[in-house]
Amino acid sequence: MYEIIKAREAVFVVEQKCAYQETDGLDPHAWHLCVHAGGELAAYSRVVDPGFKFPQPSIGRVMTVEKFRSLKIGRALMLEAIRFTESTFPDQGIKIGGQVYLRKFYESLGFEGVSDIYSEDSIPHLDMVKAPVLSGSPAL
């Protein structure tokens, strides 16, 4: 967890110049998906159990460490996070609070905006949902 939190702070607090309490109490209620390259953490996302952040499961803290961004692993990481979430929590859908500048990226993965744009830690965000894949229906 130390390696994960260190990387999240580097991306979300230092790079984005956003002073906020990065450790938010949700980590004990989450699944942590990591990509390693050359023995180092390269990318990360977490899946928060339903009922802790939103009524449905949530994917968040999606990031790629700066050194590894040229590998373009963000889409593969999100596809795996979606697959994992839909198989672990079937028929529930997924809700995210995504940064607005990534809206088209999330839409390309099947998410739709469901809120007005709001400021979270001085960064424009938008709540988005991916409809549930009903049991017996093909997933992503």
N, CA, C and O atoms as a GROMACS GRO file, in nm:
protein
  560
    1MET      N    1   0.082  -0.120   0.000
    1MET     CA    2   0.000   0.000   0.000
    1MET      C    3   0.087   0.126   0.000
    1MET      O    4   0.049   0.228  -0.058
    2TYR      N    5   0.201   0.119   0.065
    2TYR     CA    6   0.288   0.237   0.068
    2TYR      C    7   0.324   0.280  -0.074
    2TYR      O    8   0.315   0.399  -0.107
    3GLU      N    9   0.364   0.185  -0.158
    3GLU     CA   10   0.402   0.215  -0.296
    3GLU      C   11   0.284   0.277  -0.373
    3GLU      O   12   0.302   0.370  -0.451
    4ILE      N   13   0.165   0.225  -0.350
    4ILE     CA   14   0.045   0.275  -0.418
    4ILE      C   15   0.015   0.418  -0.374
    4ILE      O   16  -0.005   0.505  -0.458
    5ILE      N   17   0.012   0.442  -0.243
    5ILE     CA   18  -0.021   0.575  -0.193
    5ILE      C   19   0.085   0.677  -0.236
    5ILE      O   20   0.052   0.790  -0.270
    6LYS      N   21   0.210   0.637  -0.234
    6LYS     CA   22   0.317   0.726  -0.280
    6LYS      C   23   0.295   0.767  -0.426
    6LYS      O   24   0.310   0.884  -0.460
    7ALA      N   25   0.260   0.671  -0.510
    7ALA     CA   26   0.236   0.700  -0.652
    7ALA      C   27   0.111   0.786  -0.670
    7ALA      O   28   0.112   0.880  -0.749
    8ARG      N   29   0.004   0.756  -0.596
    8ARG     CA   30  -0.119   0.837  -0.606
    8ARG      C   31  -0.091   0.981  -0.565
    8ARG      O   32  -0.140   1.074  -0.630
    9GLU      N   33  -0.015   1.001  -0.458
    9GLU     CA   34   0.017   1.137  -0.415
    9GLU      C   35   0.101   1.209  -0.521
    9GLU      O   36   0.082   1.328  -0.546
   10ALA      N   37   0.195   1.136  -0.584
   10ALA     CA   38   0.279   1.197  -0.688
   10ALA      C   39   0.193   1.247  -0.804
   10ALA      O   40   0.216   1.355  -0.857
   11VAL      N   41   0.093   1.168  -0.842
   11VAL     CA   42   0.010   1.204  -0.957
   11VAL      C   43  -0.098   1.305  -0.917
   11VAL      O   44  -0.108   1.412  -0.976
   12PHE      N   45  -0.179   1.270  -0.817
   12PHE     CA   46  -0.298   1.350  -0.787
   12PHE      C   47  -0.272   1.474  -0.701
   12PHE      O   48  -0.348   1.570  -0.710
   13VAL      N   49  -0.168   1.474  -0.620
   13VAL     CA   50  -0.141   1.588  -0.535
   13VAL      C   51  -0.030   1.675  -0.594
   13VAL      O   52  -0.048   1.796  -0.611
   14VAL      N   53   0.084   1.614  -0.626
   14VAL     CA   54   0.199   1.691  -0.673
   14VAL      C   55   0.182   1.734  -0.819
   14VAL      O   56   0.186   1.854  -0.848
   15GLU      N   57   0.163   1.640  -0.911
   15GLU     CA   58   0.152   1.676  -1.053
   15GLU      C   59   0.033   1.766  -1.081
   15GLU      O   60   0.044   1.863  -1.157
   16GLN      N   61  -0.080   1.734  -1.020
   16GLN     CA   62  -0.201   1.814  -1.047
   16GLN      C   63  -0.210   1.937  -0.957
   16GLN      O   64  -0.308   2.011  -0.961
   17LYS      N   65  -0.106   1.957  -0.876
   17LYS     CA   66  -0.100   2.074  -0.788
   17LYS      C   67  -0.231   2.093  -0.712
   17LYS      O   68  -0.292   2.200  -0.714
   18CYS      N   69  -0.272   1.985  -0.646
   18CYS     CA   70  -0.401   1.982  -0.578
   18CYS      C   71  -0.382   1.933  -0.435
   18CYS      O   72  -0.369   1.814  -0.409
   19ALA      N   73  -0.381   2.028  -0.342
   19ALA     CA   74  -0.362   1.992  -0.201
   19ALA      C   75  -0.492   1.937  -0.144
   19ALA      O   76  -0.589   2.011  -0.126
   20TYR      N   77  -0.494   1.808  -0.117
   20TYR     CA   78  -0.611   1.745  -0.055
   20TYR      C   79  -0.565   1.618   0.015
   20TYR      O   80  -0.455   1.569  -0.007
   21GLN      N   81  -0.652   1.566   0.101
   21GLN     CA   82  -0.622   1.445   0.176
   21GLN      C   83  -0.642   1.326   0.083
   21GLN      O   84  -0.755   1.279   0.066
   22GLU      N   85  -0.536   1.276   0.024
   22GLU     CA   86  -0.546   1.168  -0.075
   22GLU      C   87  -0.596   1.038  -0.013
   22GLU      O   88  -0.677   0.968  -0.074
   23THR      N   89  -0.550   1.004   0.105
   23THR     CA   90  -0.600   0.884   0.171
   23THR      C   91  -0.737   0.918   0.230
   23THR      O   92  -0.747   0.996   0.324
   24ASP      N   93  -0.841   0.858   0.173
   24ASP     CA   94  -0.978   0.900   0.201
   24ASP      C   95  -1.061   0.800   0.283
   24ASP      O   96  -1.182   0.818   0.298
   25GLY      N   97  -0.997   0.696   0.334
   25GLY     CA   98  -1.070   0.598   0.414
   25GLY      C   99  -1.138   0.489   0.334
   25GLY      O  100  -1.198   0.399   0.392
   26LEU      N  101  -1.130   0.495   0.201
   26LEU     CA  102  -1.197   0.395   0.118
   26LEU      C  103  -1.107   0.276   0.084
   26LEU      O  104  -1.157   0.171   0.042
   27ASP      N  105  -0.976   0.290   0.101
   27ASP     CA  106  -0.885   0.181   0.063
   27ASP      C  107  -0.916   0.048   0.131
   27ASP      O  108  -0.903  -0.056   0.066
   28PRO      N  109  -0.955   0.044   0.259
   28PRO     CA  110  -0.986  -0.085   0.321
   28PRO      C  111  -1.111  -0.152   0.261
   28PRO      O  112  -1.135  -0.271   0.284
   29HIS      N  113  -1.190  -0.076   0.184
   29HIS     CA  114  -1.313  -0.128   0.124
   29HIS      C  115  -1.298  -0.138  -0.027
   29HIS      O  116  -1.397  -0.130  -0.101
   30ALA      N  117  -1.176  -0.156  -0.072
   30ALA     CA  118  -1.150  -0.153  -0.216
   30ALA      C  119  -1.058  -0.267  -0.259
   30ALA      O  120  -0.984  -0.324  -0.179
   31TRP      N  121  -1.066  -0.297  -0.385
   31TRP     CA  122  -0.975  -0.390  -0.453
   31TRP      C  123  -0.874  -0.302  -0.525
   31TRP      O  124  -0.912  -0.202  -0.587
   32HIS      N  125  -0.748  -0.337  -0.519
   32HIS     CA  126  -0.642  -0.254  -0.576
   32HIS      C  127  -0.580  -0.326  -0.696
   32HIS      O  128  -0.519  -0.432  -0.681
   33LEU      N  129  -0.596  -0.268  -0.814
   33LEU     CA  130  -0.544  -0.327  -0.937
   33LEU      C  131  -0.417  -0.254  -0.975
   33LEU      O  132  -0.418  -0.132  -0.994
   34CYS      N  133  -0.308  -0.328  -0.987
   34CYS     CA  134  -0.178  -0.269  -1.015
   34CYS      C  135  -0.116  -0.327  -1.141
   34CYS      O  136  -0.133  -0.445  -1.171
   35VAL      N  137  -0.046  -0.244  -1.214
   35VAL     CA  138   0.034  -0.287  -1.327
   35VAL      C  139   0.179  -0.257  -1.291
   35VAL      O  140   0.212  -0.144  -1.255
   36HIS      N  141   0.262  -0.357  -1.300
   36HIS     CA  142   0.405  -0.338  -1.272
   36HIS      C  143   0.485  -0.353  -1.402
   36HIS      O  144   0.450  -0.434  -1.488
   37ALA      N  145   0.590  -0.276  -1.414
   37ALA     CA  146   0.681  -0.286  -1.529
   37ALA      C  147   0.822  -0.272  -1.473
   37ALA      O  148   0.852  -0.176  -1.401
   38GLY      N  149   0.906  -0.365  -1.506
   38GLY     CA  150   1.044  -0.359  -1.458
   38GLY      C  151   1.053  -0.357  -1.306
   38GLY      O  152   1.143  -0.296  -1.249
   39GLY      N  153   0.960  -0.423  -1.240
   39GLY     CA  154   0.961  -0.429  -1.094
   39GLY      C  155   0.906  -0.305  -1.024
   39GLY      O  156   0.912  -0.296  -0.902
   40GLU      N  157   0.854  -0.208  -1.102
   40GLU     CA  158   0.801  -0.085  -1.044
   40GLU      C  159   0.652  -0.073  -1.072
   40GLU      O  160   0.602  -0.125  -1.172
   41LEU      N  161   0.582  -0.004  -0.983
   41LEU     CA  162   0.441   0.026  -1.007
   41LEU      C  163   0.432   0.122  -1.126
   41LEU      O  164   0.490   0.230  -1.124
   42ALA      N  165   0.360   0.080  -1.230
   42ALA     CA  166   0.348   0.161  -1.351
   42ALA      C  167   0.210   0.226  -1.362
   42ALA      O  168   0.198   0.339  -1.410
   43ALA      N  169   0.106   0.154  -1.317
   43ALA     CA  170  -0.029   0.208  -1.326
   43ALA      C  171  -0.114   0.143  -1.217
   43ALA      O  172  -0.080   0.038  -1.162
   44TYR      N  173  -0.227   0.209  -1.188
   44TYR     CA  174  -0.307   0.166  -1.074
   44TYR      C  175  -0.451   0.213  -1.090
   44TYR      O  176  -0.477   0.317  -1.150
   45SER      N  177  -0.542   0.136  -1.035
   45SER     CA  178  -0.680   0.180  -1.015
   45SER      C  179  -0.736   0.102  -0.897
   45SER      O  180  -0.683  -0.003  -0.860
   46ARG      N  181  -0.842   0.155  -0.840
   46ARG     CA  182  -0.905   0.080  -0.732
   46ARG      C  183  -1.054   0.068  -0.760
   46ARG      O  184  -1.116   0.154  -0.822
   47VAL      N  185  -1.108  -0.043  -0.714
   47VAL     CA  186  -1.251  -0.070  -0.726
   47VAL      C  187  -1.307  -0.069  -0.584
   47VAL      O  188  -1.273  -0.154  -0.503
   48VAL      N  189  -1.393   0.029  -0.556
   48VAL     CA  190  -1.451   0.042  -0.423
   48VAL      C  191  -1.581  -0.038  -0.418
   48VAL      O  192  -1.666  -0.030  -0.507
   49ASP      N  193  -1.593  -0.116  -0.311
   49ASP     CA  194  -1.713  -0.199  -0.292
   49ASP      C  195  -1.839  -0.114  -0.294
   49ASP      O  196  -1.836   0.003  -0.255
   50PRO      N  197  -1.951  -0.172  -0.339
   50PRO     CA  198  -2.078  -0.099  -0.337
   50PRO      C  199  -2.113  -0.054  -0.195
   50PRO      O  200  -2.085  -0.124  -0.097
   51GLY      N  201  -2.175   0.065  -0.186
   51GLY     CA  202  -2.223   0.114  -0.059
   51GLY      C  203  -2.124   0.198   0.019
   51GLY      O  204  -2.158   0.249   0.126
   52PHE      N  205  -2.002   0.215  -0.031
   52PHE     CA  206  -1.904   0.295   0.042
   52PHE      C  207  -1.886   0.434  -0.020
   52PHE      O  208  -1.890   0.534   0.052
   53LYS      N  209  -1.867   0.441  -0.150
   53LYS     CA  210  -1.858   0.572  -0.217
   53LYS      C  211  -1.992   0.604  -0.284
   53LYS      O  212  -2.045   0.715  -0.270
   54PHE      N  213  -2.045   0.507  -0.354
   54PHE     CA  214  -2.173   0.516  -0.423
   54PHE      C  215  -2.252   0.388  -0.392
   54PHE      O  216  -2.194   0.292  -0.342
   55PRO      N  217  -2.382   0.386  -0.420
   55PRO     CA  218  -2.458   0.262  -0.398
   55PRO      C  219  -2.403   0.144  -0.481
   55PRO      O  220  -2.405   0.030  -0.435
   56GLN      N  221  -2.356   0.172  -0.601
   56GLN     CA  222  -2.299   0.068  -0.686
   56GLN      C  223  -2.145   0.069  -0.673
   56GLN      O  224  -2.089   0.163  -0.617
   57PRO      N  225  -2.079  -0.035  -0.722
   57PRO     CA  226  -1.933  -0.033  -0.718
   57PRO      C  227  -1.878   0.085  -0.798
   57PRO      O  228  -1.943   0.138  -0.888
   58SER      N  229  -1.756   0.125  -0.762
   58SER     CA  230  -1.695   0.242  -0.823
   58SER      C  231  -1.550   0.213  -0.859
   58SER      O  232  -1.478   0.146  -0.786
   59ILE      N  233  -1.509   0.265  -0.974
   59ILE     CA  234  -1.368   0.260  -1.014
   59ILE      C  235  -1.312   0.400  -0.996
   59ILE      O  236  -1.373   0.498  -1.038
   60GLY      N  237  -1.195   0.409  -0.934
   60GLY     CA  238  -1.137   0.541  -0.914
   60GLY      C  239  -0.986   0.535  -0.896
   60GLY      O  240  -0.925   0.429  -0.904
   61ARG      N  241  -0.928   0.653  -0.871
   61ARG     CA  242  -0.784   0.669  -0.853
   61ARG      C  243  -0.707   0.606  -0.972
   61ARG      O  244  -0.598   0.553  -0.955
   62VAL      N  245  -0.766   0.615  -1.090
   62VAL     CA  246  -0.704   0.559  -1.211
   62VAL      C  247  -0.587   0.647  -1.250
   62VAL      O  248  -0.603   0.767  -1.271
   63MET      N  249  -0.468   0.588  -1.260
   63MET     CA  250  -0.351   0.668  -1.292
   63MET      C  251  -0.239   0.582  -1.349
   63MET      O  252  -0.229   0.462  -1.323
   64THR      N  253  -0.156   0.649  -1.427
   64THR     CA  254  -0.033   0.589  -1.476
   64THR      C  255   0.082   0.676  -1.426
   64THR      O  256   0.078   0.799  -1.439
   65VAL      N  257   0.182   0.614  -1.369
   65VAL     CA  258   0.299   0.687  -1.320
   65VAL      C  259   0.367   0.753  -1.441
   65VAL      O  260   0.381   0.691  -1.546
   66GLU      N  261   0.409   0.878  -1.424
   66GLU     CA  262   0.462   0.958  -1.535
   66GLU      C  263   0.566   0.884  -1.619
   66GLU      O  264   0.561   0.890  -1.742
   67LYS      N  265   0.657   0.815  -1.555
   67LYS     CA  266   0.764   0.744  -1.625
   67LYS      C  267   0.712   0.640  -1.725
   67LYS      O  268   0.782   0.605  -1.820
   68PHE      N  269   0.589   0.591  -1.704
   68PHE     CA  270   0.535   0.483  -1.786
   68PHE      C  271   0.424   0.526  -1.880
   68PHE      O  272   0.361   0.442  -1.944
   69ARG      N  273   0.397   0.655  -1.888
   69ARG     CA  274   0.284   0.702  -1.971
   69ARG      C  275   0.302   0.674  -2.119
   69ARG      O  276   0.204   0.660  -2.191
   70SER      N  277   0.425   0.666  -2.165
   70SER     CA  278   0.446   0.638  -2.308
   70SER      C  279   0.400   0.498  -2.346
   70SER      O  280   0.385   0.468  -2.464
   71LEU      N  281   0.379   0.412  -2.248
   71LEU     CA  282   0.333   0.275  -2.276
   71LEU      C  283   0.185   0.269  -2.311
   71LEU      O  284   0.138   0.167  -2.362
   72LYS      N  285   0.111   0.378  -2.286
   72LYS     CA  286  -0.032   0.385  -2.321
   72LYS      C  287  -0.111   0.269  -2.260
   72LYS      O  288  -0.185   0.200  -2.330
   73ILE      N  289  -0.095   0.247  -2.129
   73ILE     CA  290  -0.162   0.134  -2.064
   73ILE      C  291  -0.292   0.172  -1.993
   73ILE      O  292  -0.356   0.087  -1.933
   74GLY      N  293  -0.331   0.299  -2.000
   74GLY     CA  294  -0.452   0.344  -1.933
   74GLY      C  295  -0.578   0.273  -1.979
   74GLY      O  296  -0.660   0.233  -1.897
   75ARG      N  297  -0.595   0.257  -2.110
   75ARG     CA  298  -0.715   0.190  -2.164
   75ARG      C  299  -0.718   0.044  -2.119
   75ARG      O  300  -0.823  -0.005  -2.076
   76ALA      N  301  -0.606  -0.025  -2.129
   76ALA     CA  302  -0.602  -0.166  -2.088
   76ALA      C  303  -0.632  -0.179  -1.938
   76ALA      O  304  -0.701  -0.272  -1.897
   77LEU      N  305  -0.579  -0.087  -1.858
   77LEU     CA  306  -0.605  -0.088  -1.714
   77LEU      C  307  -0.755  -0.068  -1.688
   77LEU      O  308  -0.813  -0.141  -1.608
   78MET      N  309  -0.817   0.029  -1.755
   78MET     CA  310  -0.960   0.053  -1.735
   78MET      C  311  -1.044  -0.064  -1.783
   78MET      O  312  -1.142  -0.100  -1.718
   79LEU      N  313  -1.006  -0.124  -1.894
   79LEU     CA  314  -1.082  -0.241  -1.943
   79LEU      C  315  -1.075  -0.355  -1.841
   79LEU      O  316  -1.175  -0.422  -1.817
   80GLU      N  317  -0.959  -0.375  -1.782
   80GLU     CA  318  -0.946  -0.479  -1.680
   80GLU      C  319  -1.025  -0.442  -1.555
   80GLU      O  320  -1.088  -0.528  -1.494
   81ALA      N  321  -1.021  -0.315  -1.514
   81ALA     CA  322  -1.098  -0.271  -1.397
   81ALA      C  323  -1.248  -0.292  -1.420
   81ALA      O  324  -1.319  -0.335  -1.330
   82ILE      N  325  -1.295  -0.260  -1.540
   82ILE     CA  326  -1.436  -0.281  -1.574
   82ILE      C  327  -1.469  -0.430  -1.572
   82ILE      O  328  -1.569  -0.471  -1.513
   83ARG      N  329  -1.385  -0.512  -1.636
   83ARG     CA  330  -1.409  -0.657  -1.638
   83ARG      C  331  -1.414  -0.712  -1.496
   83ARG      O  332  -1.505  -0.788  -1.462
   84PHE      N  333  -1.317  -0.674  -1.414
   84PHE     CA  334  -1.311  -0.720  -1.276
   84PHE      C  335  -1.436  -0.678  -1.198
   84PHE      O  336  -1.497  -0.758  -1.128
   85THR      N  337  -1.474  -0.552  -1.212
   85THR     CA  338  -1.590  -0.499  -1.139
   85THR      C  339  -1.718  -0.570  -1.181
   85THR      O  340  -1.798  -0.609  -1.097
   86GLU      N  341  -1.737  -0.586  -1.311
   86GLU     CA  342  -1.860  -0.650  -1.359
   86GLU      C  343  -1.866  -0.798  -1.320
   86GLU      O  344  -1.974  -0.850  -1.296
   87SER      N  345  -1.750  -0.865  -1.312
   87SER     CA  346  -1.754  -1.007  -1.272
   87SER      C  347  -1.765  -1.022  -1.120
   87SER      O  348  -1.825  -1.118  -1.072
   88THR      N  349  -1.709  -0.928  -1.043
   88THR     CA  350  -1.714  -0.935  -0.898
   88THR      C  351  -1.850  -0.888  -0.844
   88THR      O  352  -1.899  -0.940  -0.744
   89PHE      N  353  -1.909  -0.789  -0.911
   89PHE     CA  354  -2.036  -0.732  -0.867
   89PHE      C  355  -2.135  -0.734  -0.984
   89PHE      O  356  -2.171  -0.629  -1.036
   90PRO      N  357  -2.178  -0.853  -1.026
   90PRO     CA  358  -2.265  -0.862  -1.144
   90PRO      C  359  -2.397  -0.788  -1.126
   90PRO      O  360  -2.450  -0.776  -1.015
   91ASP      N  361  -2.449  -0.739  -1.236
   91ASP     CA  362  -2.582  -0.676  -1.244
   91ASP      C  363  -2.595  -0.546  -1.164
   91ASP      O  364  -2.707  -0.504  -1.135
   92GLN      N  365  -2.484  -0.482  -1.127
   92GLN     CA  366  -2.493  -0.361  -1.045
   92GLN      C  367  -2.454  -0.234  -1.119
   92GLN      O  368  -2.484  -0.124  -1.071
   93GLY      N  369  -2.388  -0.245  -1.232
   93GLY     CA  370  -2.336  -0.126  -1.300
   93GLY      C  371  -2.215  -0.072  -1.226
   93GLY      O  372  -2.172  -0.128  -1.125
   94ILE      N  373  -2.161   0.036  -1.277
   94ILE     CA  374  -2.041   0.098  -1.219
   94ILE      C  375  -2.061   0.249  -1.223
   94ILE      O  376  -2.111   0.303  -1.322
   95LYS      N  377  -2.023   0.316  -1.115
   95LYS     CA  378  -2.030   0.463  -1.113
   95LYS      C  379  -1.890   0.518  -1.086
   95LYS      O  380  -1.815   0.465  -1.004
   96ILE      N  381  -1.857   0.625  -1.156
   96ILE     CA  382  -1.729   0.691  -1.135
   96ILE      C  383  -1.750   0.841  -1.119
   96ILE      O  384  -1.851   0.895  -1.164
   97GLY      N  385  -1.656   0.906  -1.055
   97GLY     CA  386  -1.648   1.052  -1.053
   97GLY      C  387  -1.525   1.087  -1.133
   97GLY      O  388  -1.415   1.094  -1.079
   98GLY      N  389  -1.542   1.108  -1.262
   98GLY     CA  390  -1.428   1.128  -1.351
   98GLY      C  391  -1.394   1.274  -1.373
   98GLY      O  392  -1.481   1.361  -1.370
   99GLN      N  393  -1.267   1.299  -1.395
   99GLN     CA  394  -1.225   1.435  -1.430
   99GLN      C  395  -1.281   1.468  -1.569
   99GLN      O  396  -1.274   1.386  -1.661
  100VAL      N  397  -1.336   1.587  -1.581
  100VAL     CA  398  -1.406   1.626  -1.703
  100VAL      C  399  -1.318   1.613  -1.827
  100VAL      O  400  -1.368   1.576  -1.934
  101TYR      N  401  -1.190   1.642  -1.817
  101TYR     CA  402  -1.105   1.635  -1.937
  101TYR      C  403  -1.094   1.492  -1.990
  101TYR      O  404  -1.050   1.472  -2.103
  102LEU      N  405  -1.132   1.393  -1.910
  102LEU     CA  406  -1.129   1.253  -1.954
  102LEU      C  407  -1.266   1.200  -1.995
  102LEU      O  408  -1.283   1.080  -2.015
  103ARG      N  409  -1.362   1.288  -2.009
  103ARG     CA  410  -1.500   1.246  -2.040
  103ARG      C  411  -1.508   1.159  -2.165
  103ARG      O  412  -1.569   1.052  -2.162
  104LYS      N  413  -1.448   1.202  -2.274
  104LYS     CA  414  -1.454   1.124  -2.400
  104LYS      C  415  -1.392   0.986  -2.382
  104LYS      O  416  -1.442   0.888  -2.436
  105PHE      N  417  -1.282   0.980  -2.307
  105PHE     CA  418  -1.217   0.851  -2.280
  105PHE      C  419  -1.314   0.758  -2.208
  105PHE      O  420  -1.330   0.642  -2.248
  106TYR      N  421  -1.379   0.807  -2.102
  106TYR     CA  422  -1.473   0.724  -2.027
  106TYR      C  423  -1.595   0.689  -2.111
  106TYR      O  424  -1.648   0.578  -2.101
  107GLU      N  425  -1.641   0.782  -2.192
  107GLU     CA  426  -1.755   0.752  -2.281
  107GLU      C  427  -1.717   0.640  -2.378
  107GLU      O  428  -1.801   0.556  -2.411
  108SER      N  429  -1.593   0.639  -2.425
  108SER     CA  430  -1.550   0.534  -2.518
  108SER      C  431  -1.548   0.396  -2.453
  108SER      O  432  -1.542   0.294  -2.521
  109LEU      N  433  -1.554   0.394  -2.319
  109LEU     CA  434  -1.557   0.268  -2.244
  109LEU      C  435  -1.698   0.232  -2.198
  109LEU      O  436  -1.717   0.135  -2.125
  110GLY      N  437  -1.797   0.310  -2.242
  110GLY     CA  438  -1.936   0.277  -2.212
  110GLY      C  439  -1.999   0.356  -2.098
  110GLY      O  440  -2.111   0.325  -2.057
  111PHE      N  441  -1.929   0.456  -2.044
  111PHE     CA  442  -1.985   0.538  -1.936
  111PHE      C  443  -2.064   0.654  -1.995
  111PHE      O  444  -2.030   0.706  -2.101
  112GLU      N  445  -2.169   0.696  -1.923
  112GLU     CA  446  -2.248   0.812  -1.962
  112GLU      C  447  -2.256   0.910  -1.846
  112GLU      O  448  -2.269   0.869  -1.730
  113GLY      N  449  -2.248   1.037  -1.877
  113GLY     CA  450  -2.258   1.140  -1.773
  113GLY      C  451  -2.396   1.141  -1.710
  113GLY      O  452  -2.498   1.130  -1.779
  114VAL      N  453  -2.400   1.154  -1.575
  114VAL     CA  454  -2.528   1.155  -1.504
  114VAL      C  455  -2.538   1.272  -1.406
  114VAL      O  456  -2.631   1.278  -1.326
  115SER      N  457  -2.444   1.364  -1.412
  115SER     CA  458  -2.450   1.478  -1.321
  115SER      C  459  -2.404   1.603  -1.395
  115SER      O  460  -2.348   1.596  -1.504
  116ASP      N  461  -2.430   1.715  -1.333
  116ASP     CA  462  -2.369   1.840  -1.380
  116ASP      C  463  -2.221   1.835  -1.343
  116ASP      O  464  -2.180   1.756  -1.258
  117ILE      N  465  -2.144   1.918  -1.406
  117ILE     CA  466  -2.002   1.929  -1.371
  117ILE      C  467  -1.992   1.996  -1.234
  117ILE      O  468  -2.060   2.094  -1.206
  118TYR      N  469  -1.904   1.940  -1.150
  118TYR     CA  470  -1.884   1.995  -1.017
  118TYR      C  471  -1.735   2.000  -0.988
  118TYR      O  472  -1.656   1.932  -1.053
  119SER      N  473  -1.699   2.081  -0.891
  119SER     CA  474  -1.559   2.094  -0.854
  119SER      C  475  -1.528   2.000  -0.738
  119SER      O  476  -1.594   2.004  -0.634
  120GLU      N  477  -1.429   1.918  -0.757
  120GLU     CA  478  -1.379   1.834  -0.648
  120GLU      C  479  -1.231   1.866  -0.633
  120GLU      O  480  -1.151   1.840  -0.723
  121ASP      N  481  -1.195   1.923  -0.520
  121ASP     CA  482  -1.058   1.965  -0.494
  121ASP      C  483  -1.008   2.058  -0.604
  121ASP      O  484  -0.893   2.048  -0.648
  122SER      N  485  -1.095   2.149  -0.649
  122SER     CA  486  -1.066   2.251  -0.751
  122SER      C  487  -1.043   2.194  -0.891
  122SER      O  488  -0.988   2.262  -0.977
  123ILE      N  489  -1.085   2.070  -0.914
  123ILE     CA  490  -1.073   2.008  -1.046
  123ILE      C  491  -1.214   1.973  -1.093
  123ILE      O  492  -1.289   1.909  -1.019
  124PRO      N  493  -1.253   2.015  -1.216
  124PRO     CA  494  -1.387   1.982  -1.266
  124PRO      C  495  -1.406   1.831  -1.282
  124PRO      O  496  -1.325   1.762  -1.344
  125HIS      N  497  -1.516   1.781  -1.224
  125HIS     CA  498  -1.550   1.639  -1.229
  125HIS      C  499  -1.693   1.622  -1.280
  125HIS      O  500  -1.770   1.717  -1.288
  126LEU      N  501  -1.725   1.499  -1.314
  126LEU     CA  502  -1.856   1.462  -1.364
  126LEU      C  503  -1.883   1.319  -1.319
  126LEU      O  504  -1.800   1.231  -1.340
  127ASP      N  505  -1.999   1.295  -1.258
  127ASP     CA  506  -2.036   1.157  -1.226
  127ASP      C  507  -2.081   1.088  -1.353
  127ASP      O  508  -2.155   1.145  -1.433
  128MET      N  509  -2.036   0.965  -1.370
  128MET     CA  510  -2.069   0.887  -1.489
  128MET      C  511  -2.105   0.745  -1.447
  128MET      O  512  -2.055   0.694  -1.347
  129VAL      N  513  -2.193   0.683  -1.524
  129VAL     CA  514  -2.232   0.546  -1.494
  129VAL      C  515  -2.219   0.458  -1.617
  129VAL      O  516  -2.241   0.502  -1.730
  130LYS      N  517  -2.183   0.334  -1.591
  130LYS     CA  518  -2.184   0.230  -1.695
  130LYS      C  519  -2.296   0.137  -1.653
  130LYS      O  520  -2.295   0.081  -1.544
  131ALA      N  521  -2.392   0.120  -1.741
  131ALA     CA  522  -2.510   0.038  -1.711
  131ALA      C  523  -2.465  -0.105  -1.679
  131ALA      O  524  -2.363  -0.152  -1.729
  132PRO      N  525  -2.543  -0.173  -1.596
  132PRO     CA  526  -2.508  -0.312  -1.563
  132PRO      C  527  -2.514  -0.402  -1.686
  132PRO      O  528  -2.599  -0.385  -1.774
  133VAL      N  529  -2.423  -0.496  -1.689
  133VAL     CA  530  -2.430  -0.604  -1.788
  133VAL      C  531  -2.509  -0.712  -1.718
  133VAL      O  532  -2.461  -0.771  -1.621
  134LEU      N  533  -2.628  -0.739  -1.765
  134LEU     CA  534  -2.713  -0.837  -1.697
  134LEU      C  535  -2.657  -0.977  -1.714
  134LEU      O  536  -2.600  -1.010  -1.818
  135SER      N  537  -2.674  -1.059  -1.611
  135SER     CA  538  -2.624  -1.196  -1.614
  135SER      C  539  -2.668  -1.265  -1.743
  135SER      O  540  -2.784  -1.256  -1.784
  136GLY      N  541  -2.574  -1.332  -1.803
  136GLY     CA  542  -2.602  -1.401  -1.928
  136GLY      C  543  -2.577  -1.316  -2.051
  136GLY      O  544  -2.575  -1.368  -2.162
  137SER      N  545  -2.556  -1.185  -2.032
  137SER     CA  546  -2.523  -1.097  -2.144
  137SER      C  547  -2.372  -1.089  -2.158
  137SER      O  548  -2.301  -1.099  -2.058
  138PRO      N  549  -2.322  -1.072  -2.278
  138PRO     CA  550  -2.177  -1.061  -2.294
  138PRO      C  551  -2.125  -0.934  -2.231
  138PRO      O  552  -2.184  -0.827  -2.247
  139ALA      N  553  -2.016  -0.945  -2.159
  139ALA     CA  554  -1.950  -0.830  -2.098
  139ALA      C  555  -1.855  -0.768  -2.199
  139ALA      O  556  -1.844  -0.814  -2.312
  140LEU      N  557  -1.786  -0.664  -2.157
  140LEU     CA  558  -1.684  -0.597  -2.240
  140LEU      C  559  -1.583  -0.694  -2.292
  140LEU      O  560  -1.491  -0.655  -2.363
   0.00000   0.00000   0.00000
